[in-house]
Each structure stands twice: as structure tokens, then as C-alpha cells.
Amino acid sequence: MVLSRFWLIIFISSLLFIAAGLFLNKHYNIDYILNGKKDDPVLISEKYVHQLPAKLRDSLKVSEEQTLVMNLNDNDPDTTYVMKNQVIQVFSGVQKSDGLLQTCKNSLFDIILPLLAYLAFFCGIMQLLIDSGATEKLANRLSPLFVKVFPSVPKGHESISYMTLNFSANFLGLDSAATPFGLKAMQSLQEINPDKDKASDAQIMFMCLHAAGLTLIPTSIIGYRAAQDAANPADVMLPCIITSFIGTIAALIIVGIRQRINFKSATLLLAIFSVVAAIIGLLFYVSSLDLIGKNYFTGNFSGLLLIGIISFTLIFAFLHEKKFREKDTTVFDSFVSGAKNGMQTGVTIFPYVLGMLVAISVFRNSGLFEVISSWISQGFYYMGASKEITDSLPVAMLRPFSSGGSRGFMIDAMNTYGVDSLTARLSCIFQCSAETTFYVIAVYFGAVNIKNTRYTLGTMLLVDLVCVVTAIGVALWFF
């Protein structure tokens, strides 16, 4: 219900904001909101040739393809003049996001189709883990811990294995593998959910822990910084780990209090301290490497582990081929069966993803997001936050809505303020230490047709806020 209302609010308010802008002449043309593409120039007016100053008119007539780009003010977007049939079209600024219709198309070709391929492959791999008995063994090993965090999940339940694989994939920065594992976990938890239309406690806990985005190797962030010639591309690695870890602990505490989980459990405390010890040990190792060594390690560590998981699955299936024969199937047929289920899951979640992405597209292109983010930035500025912090806040505010959009702001911060500036580094930490909340809710709950998400959205946004505040503190501490 909360998600539905929020979706309606941002959709309707954005459309009303567009209509008001058109009525008040703040928009000359709103076709870009429907048909435009991200980063395309925005048409702001049209003039007849004789209405232009003589000097500008003469420059335009001799320019290549009768197009003239002028930088009137370094602080403003370039203005582009294009002559078409004695009419001058004036463009300024670029489109923030794909238009509504373009988003519909791209959500299928750029998101769902690749996701279908990932789901097909990794669901096939997971089917091998199931039929070979590997998930059952893993679940039994981890049950003493998971029963403390997920008390409603039966001991040895298969969802424990899927959640473990999802957390591990996120931990290692393997987004393509994390989503299929997470969807399988949600489907498995749905089987023991007494109210099929309402999110269970276990599903809410899983989603909120997922939202914190605990990451060990922020490979993509390091790659972007390396591409921008950062002095040390991996210097944000430790701040990213600390921020995402604190966000994960915050999610566990917030949801745990609501669900009355026993935090005094020795098993739970041991698991938390073990993770902390592992992170510290890895950080000590990475800090001992030189620049080339760090880049080599971070660039290959996650990939090797993913290959290791796939190799282990295939070898384990081969060694336990007898179990497949007992189920009247083969290893390959089992993989194909899992892949088919993965593709069906992708088809199921498509309408949920489409609805959310279209609303976000209209929200971005309407200009309402920029107005709200400007107000929030001003509020932080009046509270005493430095300009370096307020300049990075658009990344934090857009991250729950759009990973691509916040990534664009992050790269723009690197280009504008310098890759080693506090603004750019803080933008990187924001990008790494939170999840695309609304997309994730649409995908995961859409996969199991849950209509009432209860307090999931509010908690996930609260965890995002904890990550933002923590990121600011950690960035000021380190840089």
C-alpha cells in the first residue's frame, strides 16, 4: 500500500509540475518528456532568423550544418542554435533521463532481456545446487545463525542457501549473480509465507539487509576512478566497506527491534565479529599492496570467486550424478529446467519494473527532482554543511530511484570538481553503499506478487539515510 501510494504521488505530482511549467512558460516543448533520450539537448525556444542579432545570424549562416554552439556563461549549459527552414531552434541543457516512451522500450531491451539471460543462467546453476543436494547441506550448516535472524524460517530450509548466495554475491560486487539468487530466495520464502499477499517478517528482513548493499570489493567504483586518472583509485574502498557495513548493522537492528529478535545470541554476535575480522584482515592485506597490486587484486578477486562458485557447482553435480538419476533427470536437463524457471520469473517481474522506471523517468524529466534536491541541499548548507558535501548530495538522493542516474551524477562530480576532490570521493561512497530501493522493491516483491509490503519501504529508506549520514562522516574522517 505504501509503495503504491508513493508511486502515485511521484507520478501525479510530476505530471502536475509539467502542466504548471507549460502554463507558466517554463517549458517551451514537452515532447522530450515522452519521446526524448537521455543527454539529448532540450528545445527551449524557436525564433525567426530576423529576430537574431546580426552577428549571431551571420555566424550561424556560415557554420557547419547551420548549427552553432555558444558558451555564453561557464556556469550555464551551452546554448545551441540550429537553422531549419528559416526558423532557428534554440537548445539549452540536456535531458536528465529517457522519455516515457523511450523508457518503456529501454526497460525491455536494456534491462529485462539482459536480466532474463542472467536469470536463465544462474537459475540453471541454482537448480544444479538443489538437485545435487548442495543447498540442503549449506542450509543445514548455516541454520544455527539464520534461525536467530530469521526465526520464522524452518531449520535447514532451502531459502537459507539462496539468501547466503545473494549476500555473498552482493558482498563481492557480483550484481549479475546477486539478483537471481535474491529472487530465488524471495520465492522460497514465499512458500512458507502464511499470507501470500503480505510480506512476511523474513522477507522484510532479507530485503532490508539487501538494501544496505554490504560490499567488500567495489569493483565498478574503482574502475570509474581509474578511468578518471585518480591518484589512488582504490582509496575509497575502505570508506565504502565501513559505510555499507554500518548500514547493514543498522538494518539488522531496526528490523530486529520491530520483529523482537534476540541480539544477545552468542551465535549472532560470533557471526558479526567474524565478518568484521574478515574485513579487517582483507583490508590489511590490500593496504600492503602497491597501486598496481591493488588494481590487479580488486579487478580479479570477484571474478575468480564467481568462476569458483560455478566450477564448484558443476564438479559437485558431477560427483553426485547419482542424485540426478534418482530424480529421473540428468545434470544438463536439470540446468535447462532451472533456466526455464528463471526466464518465467523475468517475464513475471517485467510489468513491476516497467511501472517503476516510467514513474522515475517522468519524475526526473519534469524538473521536480531538481527542485526537491535543491531544497534539501540548501537545508544542509544552512545547517553548516560545506559546499563540497552539498554538491555531492544529488547522488545520494537519486540513488534510491535510479542507479544509472546517480552514476551519471557521480561521474559528473568527478569531471566538475576533480576525481580526488571530497565531492567526487563522497559521491563514490554514496553510489557504493546503498541500493536502488524502488527498483529492488519492484523486482523482488513483483516476482512473488506481494501487494502489501508493510514497513519495508520506510525501513529501506531509513537505512539509505543511515548510509548517507555515515558516508559523510567517514569521508570527512578519511579525506
VEXDREN-2710 file (C-alpha; in Angstrom, 1 decimal):
% VEXDREN-2710
k/r/px/py/pz
1/MET/0.0/0.0/0.0
2/VAL/2.8/2.4/0.9
3/LEU/4.7/1.7/-2.3
4/SER/1.6/2.1/-4.3
5/ARG/0.8/5.5/-2.8
6/PHE/4.3/6.7/-3.2
7/TRP/4.3/5.6/-6.8
8/LEU/1.1/7.5/-7.4
9/ILE/2.4/10.6/-5.6
10/ILE/5.6/11.0/-7.6
11/PHE/3.8/10.2/-10.9
12/ILE/0.9/12.6/-10.4
13/SER/2.9/15.4/-8.8
14/SER/5.4/15.2/-11.7
15/LEU/2.7/15.4/-14.3
16/LEU/1.1/18.4/-12.5
17/PHE/4.5/20.0/-12.3
18/ILE/4.9/19.6/-16.0
19/ALA/1.5/21.0/-16.7
20/ALA/2.2/24.0/-14.5
21/GLY/5.5/24.6/-16.1
22/LEU/3.9/24.6/-19.6
23/PHE/1.2/27.0/-18.4
24/LEU/3.8/29.4/-16.8
25/ASN/6.0/29.2/-19.9
26/LYS/8.8/27.4/-18.1
27/HIS/8.6/24.7/-20.8
28/TYR/8.5/25.5/-24.5
29/ASN/8.0/21.9/-25.6
30/ILE/7.3/18.8/-23.5
31/ASP/7.7/16.3/-26.3
32/TYR/11.1/15.3/-24.8
33/ILE/9.3/14.1/-21.7
34/LEU/7.5/11.5/-23.9
35/ASN/10.0/10.8/-26.7
36/GLY/13.4/12.2/-25.7
37/LYS/16.6/10.4/-24.9
38/LYS/18.9/10.9/-22.0
39/ASP/21.6/13.6/-22.6
40/ASP/19.8/14.9/-25.7
41/PRO/19.7/18.8/-25.9
42/VAL/16.4/20.3/-24.7
43/LEU/14.5/22.7/-27.0
44/ILE/13.8/25.9/-25.1
45/SER/12.5/28.3/-27.9
46/GLU/12.1/28.9/-31.6
47/LYS/12.8/32.2/-33.4
48/TYR/12.7/33.6/-36.9
49/VAL/16.0/34.4/-38.5
50/HIS/15.4/38.1/-38.4
51/GLN/14.9/38.1/-34.7
52/LEU/18.5/37.1/-34.0
53/PRO/21.3/39.7/-33.6
54/ALA/23.0/40.3/-36.9
55/LYS/26.4/39.0/-35.7
56/LEU/24.8/35.7/-34.4
57/ARG/22.8/35.4/-37.6
58/ASP/25.9/35.8/-39.8
59/SER/27.9/33.3/-37.8
60/LEU/25.0/30.8/-38.0
61/LYS/24.7/31.1/-41.8
62/VAL/28.4/30.2/-42.3
63/SER/28.6/27.5/-39.6
64/GLU/28.8/23.8/-40.5
65/GLU/25.3/22.2/-41.0
66/GLN/23.9/25.6/-39.9
67/THR/24.4/24.7/-36.3
68/LEU/26.2/27.0/-33.8
69/VAL/27.1/26.2/-30.2
70/MET/27.8/29.1/-27.9
71/ASN/29.1/29.1/-24.3
72/LEU/27.6/32.3/-23.0
73/ASN/28.3/31.6/-19.4
74/ASP/30.7/29.0/-17.9
75/ASN/28.1/28.3/-15.1
76/ASP/25.3/27.6/-17.5
77/PRO/24.7/24.9/-20.2
78/ASP/25.9/25.6/-23.7
79/THR/23.3/27.2/-26.0
80/THR/22.9/25.6/-29.4
81/TYR/21.3/27.4/-32.4
82/VAL/20.0/25.2/-35.3
83/MET/18.6/26.8/-38.5
84/LYS/15.8/24.8/-40.1
85/ASN/13.7/26.4/-42.9
86/GLN/14.4/29.9/-41.8
87/VAL/13.4/29.0/-38.2
88/ILE/16.0/29.0/-35.5
89/GLN/15.7/26.3/-32.9
90/VAL/17.4/27.1/-29.6
91/PHE/18.5/24.3/-27.3
92/SER/20.0/24.5/-23.8
93/GLY/20.8/21.9/-21.3
94/VAL/20.4/18.2/-21.7
95/GLN/17.7/15.7/-20.8
96/LYS/18.1/14.1/-17.4
97/SER/16.5/10.7/-18.3
98/ASP/15.0/8.9/-21.2
99/GLY/11.4/10.0/-22.1
100/LEU/8.4/7.9/-21.0
101/LEU/8.0/6.0/-24.3
102/GLN/11.8/5.6/-24.7
103/THR/11.9/4.2/-21.1
104/CYS/9.2/1.7/-22.0
105/LYS/11.4/0.5/-24.8
106/ASN/14.7/0.5/-22.9
107/SER/13.2/-1.2/-19.9
108/LEU/12.6/-4.2/-22.2
109/PHE/15.7/-4.2/-24.3
110/ASP/18.3/-2.8/-21.9
111/ILE/17.1/-4.2/-18.6
112/ILE/14.6/-7.1/-18.9
113/LEU/16.3/-9.0/-21.8
114/PRO/19.8/-8.9/-20.2
115/LEU/18.1/-9.8/-16.8
116/LEU/16.4/-12.8/-18.5
117/ALA/19.8/-14.0/-19.7
118/TYR/21.3/-13.7/-16.2
119/LEU/18.3/-15.3/-14.5
120/ALA/18.3/-18.2/-17.0
121/PHE/21.9/-19.0/-16.4
122/PHE/22.2/-18.5/-12.7
123/CYS/18.8/-20.2/-12.0
124/GLY/20.1/-23.1/-14.0
125/ILE/23.2/-23.2/-11.8
126/MET/21.0/-23.0/-8.7
127/GLN/18.9/-25.9/-9.9
128/LEU/22.1/-28.0/-10.0
129/LEU/22.8/-27.0/-6.5
130/ILE/19.3/-28.1/-5.5
131/ASP/19.2/-31.4/-7.3
132/SER/22.7/-32.3/-6.2
133/GLY/21.9/-31.7/-2.5
134/ALA/24.4/-28.9/-2.1
135/THR/21.8/-26.3/-1.0
136/GLU/20.5/-28.7/1.7
137/LYS/24.0/-29.2/3.1
138/LEU/24.7/-25.4/3.1
139/ALA/21.3/-24.7/4.7
140/ASN/22.0/-27.2/7.5
141/ARG/25.4/-25.7/8.2
142/LEU/24.1/-22.1/8.4
143/SER/20.8/-22.8/10.1
144/PRO/22.1/-22.0/13.7
145/LEU/22.9/-18.5/12.5
146/PHE/19.9/-17.8/10.3
147/VAL/17.4/-19.1/12.8
148/LYS/18.4/-16.2/15.0
149/VAL/17.9/-13.6/12.3
150/PHE/15.0/-15.3/10.6
151/PRO/13.2/-17.1/13.4
152/SER/10.2/-17.9/11.2
153/VAL/12.3/-19.8/8.7
154/PRO/12.4/-23.6/9.5
155/LYS/15.8/-25.1/10.2
156/GLY/17.5/-26.3/7.1
157/HIS/15.1/-24.6/4.7
158/GLU/16.4/-24.1/1.2
159/SER/15.8/-20.3/1.4
160/ILE/18.8/-20.1/3.7
161/SER/21.1/-21.2/0.9
162/TYR/19.7/-18.7/-1.6
163/MET/20.0/-15.8/0.9
164/THR/23.6/-16.8/1.6
165/LEU/24.4/-16.8/-2.1
166/ASN/22.7/-13.5/-2.6
167/PHE/24.5/-11.8/0.3
168/SER/27.8/-13.4/-0.9
169/ALA/27.3/-12.1/-4.4
170/ASN/26.5/-8.6/-3.2
171/PHE/29.4/-8.8/-0.8
172/LEU/31.7/-9.5/-3.8
173/GLY/30.2/-6.9/-6.1
174/LEU/28.6/-9.6/-8.4
175/ASP/25.4/-7.8/-9.2
176/SER/24.5/-10.1/-12.2
177/ALA/24.6/-13.1/-9.9
178/ALA/23.1/-11.4/-6.8
179/THR/19.7/-10.7/-8.4
180/PRO/18.9/-14.3/-9.5
181/PHE/19.9/-15.6/-6.1
182/GLY/17.8/-13.0/-4.4
183/LEU/14.7/-13.7/-6.5
184/LYS/15.1/-17.4/-5.7
185/ALA/15.3/-16.6/-2.0
186/MET/12.1/-14.5/-2.2
187/GLN/10.3/-17.3/-4.0
188/SER/11.4/-19.8/-1.5
189/LEU/10.4/-17.6/1.5
190/GLN/7.0/-17.0/-0.2
191/GLU/6.4/-20.8/0.0
192/ILE/6.4/-20.6/3.8
193/ASN/4.6/-17.2/3.9
194/PRO/1.1/-17.7/5.5
195/ASP/-0.3/-14.6/3.9
196/LYS/0.6/-14.7/0.2
197/ASP/-0.4/-11.0/-0.4
198/LYS/1.5/-9.6/2.5
199/ALA/5.3/-9.5/3.0
200/SER/6.4/-11.9/5.8
201/ASP/8.9/-10.9/8.6
202/ALA/11.6/-13.0/6.9
203/GLN/11.1/-11.3/3.5
204/ILE/11.2/-7.9/5.1
205/MET/14.4/-8.7/7.0
206/PHE/16.0/-10.1/3.8
207/MET/15.1/-7.0/1.8
208/CYS/16.3/-4.6/4.3
209/LEU/19.6/-6.4/4.8
210/HIS/19.9/-6.4/1.0
211/ALA/19.2/-2.7/0.9
212/ALA/22.4/-1.8/2.8
213/GLY/24.4/-3.2/-0.1
214/LEU/27.3/-4.6/2.0
215/THR/30.2/-4.7/-0.4
216/LEU/33.7/-6.0/0.0
217/ILE/35.2/-5.2/-3.4
218/PRO/33.6/-2.1/-5.0
219/THR/35.0/-3.1/-8.4
220/SER/32.9/-0.7/-10.6
221/ILE/33.6/2.3/-8.4
222/ILE/37.4/1.6/-8.5
223/GLY/37.1/1.2/-12.3
224/TYR/35.4/4.6/-12.7
225/ARG/38.0/6.3/-10.6
226/ALA/40.8/4.6/-12.5
227/ALA/39.3/5.8/-15.8
228/GLN/39.4/9.3/-14.4
229/ASP/43.1/9.0/-13.6
230/ALA/42.7/9.1/-9.8
231/ALA/45.9/9.2/-7.8
232/ASN/44.8/6.0/-6.0
233/PRO/41.6/4.5/-7.5
234/ALA/41.1/2.1/-4.6
235/ASP/41.4/4.8/-1.8
236/VAL/37.6/4.8/-1.4
237/MET/37.5/1.0/-0.8
238/LEU/37.7/1.2/3.0
239/PRO/35.2/4.0/3.3
240/CYS/32.7/2.1/1.1
241/ILE/33.1/-1.1/3.2
242/ILE/32.7/0.8/6.5
243/THR/29.6/2.7/5.3
244/SER/27.9/-0.3/3.9
245/PHE/28.7/-2.5/6.9
246/ILE/27.3/0.2/9.3
247/GLY/24.2/0.3/7.1
248/THR/23.8/-3.4/7.3
249/ILE/24.1/-3.4/11.1
250/ALA/21.5/-0.6/11.2
251/ALA/19.1/-2.6/9.0
252/LEU/19.6/-5.6/11.3
253/ILE/18.9/-3.5/14.4
254/ILE/16.0/-1.5/13.0
255/VAL/14.1/-4.5/11.7
256/GLY/15.3/-6.7/14.6
257/ILE/13.7/-4.4/17.1
258/ARG/10.5/-4.4/15.2
259/GLN/10.5/-8.2/15.0
260/ARG/11.8/-8.7/18.5
261/ILE/14.9/-10.6/17.6
262/ASN/17.3/-11.6/20.4
263/PHE/20.5/-9.7/19.9
264/LYS/22.2/-11.3/22.9
265/SER/22.6/-14.6/21.0
266/ALA/26.2/-15.8/21.1
267/THR/25.9/-17.3/17.6
268/LEU/24.7/-14.0/16.1
269/LEU/27.5/-12.0/17.9
270/LEU/30.1/-14.5/16.8
271/ALA/29.0/-14.2/13.2
272/ILE/29.1/-10.4/13.2
273/PHE/32.6/-10.3/14.8
274/SER/33.8/-13.0/12.3
275/VAL/32.7/-10.8/9.4
276/VAL/34.4/-7.8/11.0
277/ALA/37.6/-9.8/11.4
278/ALA/37.5/-11.0/7.8
279/ILE/37.0/-7.5/6.5
280/ILE/39.8/-6.1/8.7
281/GLY/42.1/-8.9/7.6
282/LEU/41.4/-8.3/3.9
283/LEU/41.9/-4.5/4.3
284/PHE/45.3/-5.1/5.9
285/TYR/46.3/-7.3/3.0
286/VAL/45.1/-4.8/0.4
287/SER/46.8/-1.9/2.1
288/SER/50.1/-3.8/1.9
289/LEU/49.9/-3.9/-1.9
290/ASP/51.3/-1.2/-4.2
291/LEU/49.0/0.7/-6.7
292/ILE/49.3/-1.9/-9.5
293/GLY/48.9/-4.8/-7.0
294/LYS/45.6/-3.2/-5.6
295/ASN/44.2/-2.7/-9.1
296/TYR/45.1/-6.3/-10.1
297/PHE/43.6/-7.7/-6.9
298/THR/40.4/-5.7/-7.0
299/GLY/40.0/-6.3/-10.7
300/ASN/40.3/-10.1/-10.4
301/PHE/39.2/-11.2/-7.0
302/SER/35.4/-11.0/-7.5
303/GLY/35.6/-12.6/-11.0
304/LEU/37.7/-15.5/-9.7
305/LEU/35.3/-16.2/-6.9
306/LEU/32.3/-16.2/-9.3
307/ILE/34.2/-18.7/-11.6
308/GLY/35.0/-20.7/-8.4
309/ILE/31.3/-20.9/-7.5
310/ILE/30.3/-22.0/-11.0
311/SER/33.1/-24.6/-11.1
312/PHE/32.3/-25.9/-7.6
313/THR/28.6/-26.4/-8.7
314/LEU/29.5/-28.3/-11.8
315/ILE/32.1/-30.5/-10.1
316/PHE/29.7/-31.2/-7.2
317/ALA/26.9/-32.1/-9.6
318/PHE/29.2/-34.4/-11.5
319/LEU/30.3/-36.2/-8.3
320/HIS/26.7/-36.6/-7.2
321/GLU/25.3/-37.5/-10.5
322/LYS/23.5/-40.4/-8.8
323/LYS/21.1/-37.9/-7.2
324/PHE/20.1/-36.7/-10.6
325/ARG/19.4/-40.2/-11.8
326/GLU/17.2/-40.8/-8.7
327/LYS/15.1/-37.8/-9.8
328/ASP/14.9/-39.2/-13.4
329/THR/16.9/-36.4/-14.9
330/THR/20.4/-35.5/-15.9
331/VAL/22.8/-32.7/-15.0
332/PHE/22.2/-30.8/-18.2
333/ASP/18.4/-31.3/-18.1
334/SER/18.4/-30.1/-14.6
335/PHE/20.2/-26.9/-15.7
336/VAL/17.7/-26.4/-18.6
337/SER/14.8/-26.8/-16.2
338/GLY/16.2/-24.1/-13.8
339/ALA/16.9/-21.8/-16.7
340/LYS/13.3/-22.1/-17.9
341/ASN/12.1/-21.1/-14.4
342/GLY/14.5/-18.2/-14.4
343/MET/13.0/-16.9/-17.7
344/GLN/9.5/-17.2/-16.4
345/THR/10.5/-15.2/-13.3
346/GLY/11.9/-12.4/-15.6
347/VAL/8.6/-12.2/-17.5
348/THR/6.7/-12.0/-14.3
349/ILE/8.6/-9.0/-12.9
350/PHE/8.6/-7.0/-16.1
351/PRO/5.4/-5.1/-15.5
352/TYR/6.6/-4.1/-12.0
353/VAL/9.9/-2.9/-13.3
354/LEU/8.2/-1.0/-16.2
355/GLY/5.8/0.8/-13.9
356/MET/8.5/2.0/-11.5
357/LEU/11.0/3.1/-14.2
358/VAL/8.4/5.1/-16.1
359/ALA/7.4/6.9/-13.0
360/ILE/11.0/7.7/-12.2
361/SER/11.6/8.9/-15.8
362/VAL/8.7/11.4/-15.6
363/PHE/9.9/12.5/-12.1
364/ARG/13.4/13.2/-13.4
365/ASN/12.4/15.0/-16.6
366/SER/9.7/17.1/-15.1
367/GLY/12.4/19.0/-13.1
368/LEU/10.7/18.3/-9.8
369/PHE/13.6/16.1/-8.6
370/GLU/16.0/19.0/-9.2
371/VAL/13.7/21.4/-7.2
372/ILE/13.5/19.0/-4.3
373/SER/17.2/18.1/-4.3
374/SER/18.0/21.9/-4.4
375/TRP/15.8/22.5/-1.3
376/ILE/17.5/19.6/0.6
377/SER/21.0/20.8/-0.4
378/GLN/20.1/24.3/0.8
379/GLY/18.8/22.9/4.0
380/PHE/22.1/21.1/4.6
381/TYR/24.0/24.2/3.7
382/TYR/22.1/26.3/6.3
383/MET/22.8/23.6/8.9
384/GLY/26.5/24.3/8.3
385/ALA/27.4/21.5/5.8
386/SER/30.2/22.5/3.5
387/LYS/29.6/23.1/-0.2
388/GLU/31.7/20.0/-1.0
389/ILE/29.1/17.9/0.8
390/THR/26.0/19.6/-0.6
391/ASP/27.5/19.3/-4.2
392/SER/27.6/15.5/-3.7
393/LEU/24.0/15.1/-2.3
394/PRO/22.3/14.7/-5.7
395/VAL/24.0/11.3/-5.9
396/ALA/22.6/10.2/-2.5
397/MET/19.1/11.5/-3.3
398/LEU/18.9/9.9/-6.7
399/ARG/20.5/6.5/-5.7
400/PRO/17.2/5.0/-4.3
401/PHE/15.5/5.8/-7.6
402/SER/18.0/5.2/-10.3
403/SER/21.4/3.5/-10.3
404/GLY/22.2/4.9/-13.8
405/GLY/21.1/8.4/-12.9
406/SER/23.1/8.6/-9.7
407/ARG/26.1/7.1/-11.5
408/GLY/25.8/9.9/-14.0
409/PHE/25.9/12.5/-11.2
410/MET/28.9/10.7/-9.7
411/ILE/30.9/10.9/-13.0
412/ASP/29.8/14.5/-13.4
413/ALA/31.1/15.2/-9.9
414/MET/34.5/13.7/-10.9
415/ASN/34.6/15.8/-14.1
416/THR/33.5/19.0/-12.5
417/TYR/35.3/19.0/-9.1
418/GLY/38.2/16.7/-9.8
419/VAL/38.4/12.9/-9.3
420/ASP/40.3/13.3/-6.0
421/SER/38.1/16.0/-4.5
422/LEU/36.0/15.4/-1.4
423/THR/32.8/15.9/-3.5
424/ALA/33.9/13.2/-6.0
425/ARG/35.0/10.7/-3.3
426/LEU/31.9/11.2/-1.3
427/SER/29.8/10.7/-4.4
428/CYS/31.5/7.4/-5.0
429/ILE/30.8/6.3/-1.4
430/PHE/27.1/7.2/-1.8
431/GLN/26.9/5.2/-5.0
432/CYS/28.5/2.1/-3.5
433/SER/26.9/2.0/-0.1
434/ALA/23.2/1.9/-0.9
435/GLU/20.8/0.1/-3.1
436/THR/18.3/1.2/-5.8
437/THR/15.5/0.9/-3.3
438/PHE/12.4/1.4/-5.5
439/TYR/13.8/-0.8/-8.4
440/VAL/14.7/-3.6/-5.9
441/ILE/11.2/-3.5/-4.2
442/ALA/9.5/-3.6/-7.6
443/VAL/11.6/-6.6/-8.8
444/TYR/11.7/-8.7/-5.6
445/PHE/8.1/-8.2/-4.4
446/GLY/6.9/-8.3/-8.0
447/ALA/8.5/-11.7/-8.5
448/VAL/6.2/-13.2/-5.8
449/ASN/3.1/-11.0/-6.4
450/ILE/3.2/-9.4/-3.0
451/LYS/0.8/-6.4/-2.8
452/ASN/1.3/-5.3/0.8
453/THR/5.0/-4.6/1.5
454/ARG/4.2/-3.4/5.1
455/TYR/7.0/-1.4/6.6
456/THR/9.7/-2.5/4.0
457/LEU/9.9/0.8/2.0
458/GLY/10.1/3.0/5.1
459/THR/12.8/0.9/6.6
460/MET/14.8/0.6/3.5
461/LEU/14.7/4.4/3.0
462/LEU/15.7/4.8/6.7
463/VAL/18.7/2.5/6.0
464/ASP/19.6/4.6/3.0
465/LEU/19.6/7.7/5.2
466/VAL/21.8/6.0/7.7
467/CYS/24.2/5.2/4.9
468/VAL/24.2/8.8/3.7
469/VAL/25.0/10.2/7.2
470/THR/27.6/7.5/7.7
471/ALA/29.2/8.2/4.3
472/ILE/29.5/11.9/5.1
473/GLY/31.2/11.2/8.5
474/VAL/33.5/8.5/7.0
475/ALA/34.5/10.7/4.1
476/LEU/35.4/13.7/6.4
477/TRP/37.3/11.3/8.6
478/PHE/39.4/9.8/5.8
479/PHE/39.7/12.7/3.3
END
